[in-house]
């Protein structure tokens, strides 16, 4: 059974919200560390998935026709506000230990809530880091939160790569921080920075 980390979700959401608050001028065509996404595509994806994860954490049903939320057009508005609202709801929902027990319906199938909670934690941190780095910012996580994320990524890495959610693992030096190890296992280069 997947490990539960309700205590990590709220602080992770808070850290990502802080990194994404009040973005200055940004080019929505800018590259991101997330393969296949420019900033526009990544923002719209993240608005959709964070909204879906928020609903799951709060025990609300997903849209049966578009379970992962789409987010189309979100980048043309005040997307940082939308993301921070979703992140607050993700933290509120998945920060409850009760949200990590039982099953939830996703796209017509029942999925274990501990697995969905791990997905929520990883989604928030990985895509939060992606957007922050694309904006030239850093994401600072408390060490216990980064360790929980690294454990969640490690336990889902094989399945994540099989499903195409993670890229090939990136080598990192021995003794690398937990967040770097998590990002590397999810197929990100922790040293990635926005082109100047």
C-alpha positions as CSV (number, residue, x, y, z in Angstrom):
1,X,0.0,0.0,0.0
2,X,1.2,3.5,-0.8
3,X,2.6,5.6,2.0
4,X,0.4,8.5,3.2
5,X,1.8,12.0,3.6
6,X,-1.1,14.3,4.6
7,X,1.3,16.4,6.8
8,X,3.4,17.3,3.7
9,X,0.6,18.5,1.4
10,X,-0.3,21.8,3.1
11,X,3.3,23.0,3.4
12,X,4.1,21.9,-0.2
13,X,1.1,23.9,-1.5
14,X,2.1,26.9,0.6
15,X,5.7,26.8,-0.8
16,X,4.5,26.5,-4.4
17,X,2.0,29.3,-3.9
18,X,4.8,31.5,-2.5
19,X,7.0,30.8,-5.5
20,X,4.3,31.6,-8.0
21,X,2.8,34.7,-6.4
22,X,2.7,37.9,-8.3
23,X,4.5,36.8,-11.5
24,X,6.1,39.7,-13.2
25,X,6.0,40.0,-17.0
26,X,6.4,36.5,-18.5
27,X,6.5,35.0,-21.9
28,X,3.9,32.3,-22.2
29,X,5.9,30.8,-25.0
30,X,8.9,30.4,-22.7
31,X,10.4,26.9,-22.2
32,X,9.9,24.9,-19.0
33,X,11.8,22.0,-17.5
34,X,8.7,19.8,-18.2
35,X,9.3,18.1,-21.5
36,X,6.8,19.0,-24.2
37,X,5.3,22.0,-22.4
38,X,5.9,25.7,-22.9
39,X,4.8,28.0,-20.1
40,X,1.3,28.4,-21.6
41,X,0.7,24.7,-21.9
42,X,2.1,23.9,-18.5
43,X,0.1,26.6,-16.8
44,X,-3.1,25.3,-18.4
45,X,-2.3,21.7,-17.6
46,X,-1.4,22.6,-13.9
47,X,-4.6,24.7,-13.5
48,X,-6.6,21.7,-14.7
49,X,-4.9,19.0,-12.7
50,X,-4.6,21.0,-9.5
51,X,-8.3,21.8,-9.7
52,X,-9.1,18.1,-10.2
53,X,-6.8,17.1,-7.3
54,X,-8.5,19.7,-5.1
55,X,-11.9,18.2,-5.8
56,X,-10.7,14.7,-5.1
57,X,-9.1,15.8,-1.8
58,X,-12.3,17.5,-0.7
59,X,-14.4,14.5,-1.7
60,X,-16.1,16.2,-4.6
61,X,-16.8,14.4,-7.9
62,X,-14.7,15.0,-11.0
63,X,-16.3,16.1,-14.3
64,X,-17.0,12.7,-16.0
65,X,-16.3,14.2,-19.5
66,X,-13.1,16.0,-18.5
67,X,-11.8,14.4,-15.2
68,X,-8.5,16.2,-15.2
69,X,-9.9,19.7,-15.7
70,X,-8.4,20.9,-19.0
71,X,-7.6,24.4,-17.8
72,X,-7.8,25.7,-21.5
73,X,-7.6,29.4,-21.7
74,X,-6.4,29.8,-18.0
75,X,-3.0,31.2,-19.1
76,X,-4.8,34.2,-20.7
77,X,-6.2,35.3,-17.3
78,X,-4.7,35.8,-13.9
79,X,-3.5,32.2,-13.8
80,X,-1.3,32.7,-10.7
81,X,-4.5,33.5,-8.7
82,X,-6.3,30.4,-10.1
83,X,-3.3,28.2,-9.3
84,X,-3.0,29.6,-5.7
85,X,-6.7,29.1,-5.1
86,X,-6.5,25.5,-6.3
87,X,-3.4,24.9,-4.3
88,X,-5.1,26.2,-1.1
89,X,-7.9,23.7,-1.8
90,X,-5.4,20.8,-2.5
91,X,-3.8,21.6,0.9
92,X,-7.1,21.8,2.7
93,X,-8.4,18.5,1.2
94,X,-5.3,16.3,1.1
95,X,-4.0,17.7,4.4
96,X,-6.7,15.6,6.2
97,X,-5.6,12.1,7.1
98,X,-9.2,10.9,6.2
99,X,-8.7,11.9,2.6
100,X,-6.0,9.2,2.3
101,X,-8.3,6.3,3.0
102,X,-10.7,4.3,0.8
103,X,-11.2,4.8,-2.9
104,X,-12.4,7.6,-5.2
105,X,-13.9,7.4,-8.7
106,X,-11.7,8.8,-11.5
107,X,-12.8,8.5,-15.1
108,X,-15.2,5.6,-14.3
109,X,-12.7,3.6,-12.3
110,X,-12.1,3.3,-8.6
111,X,-8.6,4.3,-7.5
112,X,-7.0,4.0,-4.1
113,X,-7.1,7.3,-2.3
114,X,-3.5,6.9,-0.9
115,X,-2.3,6.6,-4.5
116,X,-4.3,9.7,-5.5
117,X,-2.9,11.6,-2.5
118,X,0.7,10.8,-3.6
119,X,-0.2,11.9,-7.1
120,X,-1.5,15.2,-5.7
121,X,1.7,15.8,-3.7
122,X,3.9,15.0,-6.6
123,X,1.8,17.0,-9.1
124,X,1.9,20.1,-6.9
125,X,5.7,19.9,-6.3
126,X,6.9,18.8,-9.7
127,X,4.7,21.2,-11.7
128,X,5.1,24.0,-9.1
129,X,8.9,23.6,-9.5
130,X,8.5,23.5,-13.3
131,X,6.6,26.8,-13.4
132,X,8.8,28.5,-10.8
133,X,12.0,27.6,-12.7
134,X,10.4,28.8,-16.0
135,X,9.8,32.1,-14.2
136,X,13.4,32.2,-13.0
137,X,12.4,31.4,-9.4
138,X,13.3,28.8,-6.9
139,X,11.0,26.5,-4.9
140,X,12.0,26.1,-1.2
141,X,10.5,23.1,0.6
142,X,11.1,22.3,4.3
143,X,13.3,19.2,4.5
144,X,10.7,16.8,5.9
145,X,8.3,17.8,3.0
146,X,11.0,17.3,0.4
147,X,11.7,13.9,1.9
148,X,8.0,12.9,1.7
149,X,8.0,14.0,-1.9
150,X,11.1,12.0,-2.7
151,X,9.6,8.9,-1.0
152,X,6.3,9.4,-3.0
153,X,8.2,9.7,-6.3
154,X,10.5,6.8,-5.6
155,X,7.5,4.5,-4.8
156,X,5.7,5.5,-8.0
157,X,8.7,5.9,-10.4
158,X,8.4,2.6,-12.2
159,X,4.7,3.0,-12.9
160,X,5.1,6.7,-13.6
161,X,7.7,6.0,-16.3
162,X,5.6,3.1,-17.7
163,X,2.6,5.5,-18.1
164,X,4.7,8.3,-19.6
165,X,4.1,10.6,-16.6
166,X,7.8,10.6,-15.7
167,X,10.8,10.9,-18.1
168,X,14.0,8.8,-17.7
169,X,15.7,9.3,-14.4
170,X,18.4,12.0,-14.4
171,X,21.6,11.3,-12.6
172,X,22.3,13.5,-9.5
173,X,25.4,13.6,-7.3
174,X,25.5,11.4,-4.2
175,X,24.2,13.4,-1.2
176,X,21.9,15.5,-3.4
177,X,19.1,17.2,-1.5
178,X,15.8,15.3,-1.3
179,X,14.0,17.7,-3.7
180,X,16.7,17.2,-6.3
181,X,16.5,13.5,-5.9
182,X,12.7,13.6,-6.3
183,X,12.9,15.8,-9.4
184,X,15.6,13.6,-11.0
185,X,13.6,10.4,-10.4
186,X,10.6,12.1,-12.1
187,X,12.8,12.9,-15.1
188,X,13.7,16.5,-14.4
189,X,17.2,18.0,-14.4
190,X,17.4,19.8,-11.0
191,X,20.0,22.2,-12.5
192,X,17.6,23.4,-15.2
193,X,17.3,27.2,-15.4
194,X,15.4,29.5,-17.7
195,X,17.4,30.7,-20.7
196,X,18.5,34.3,-20.3
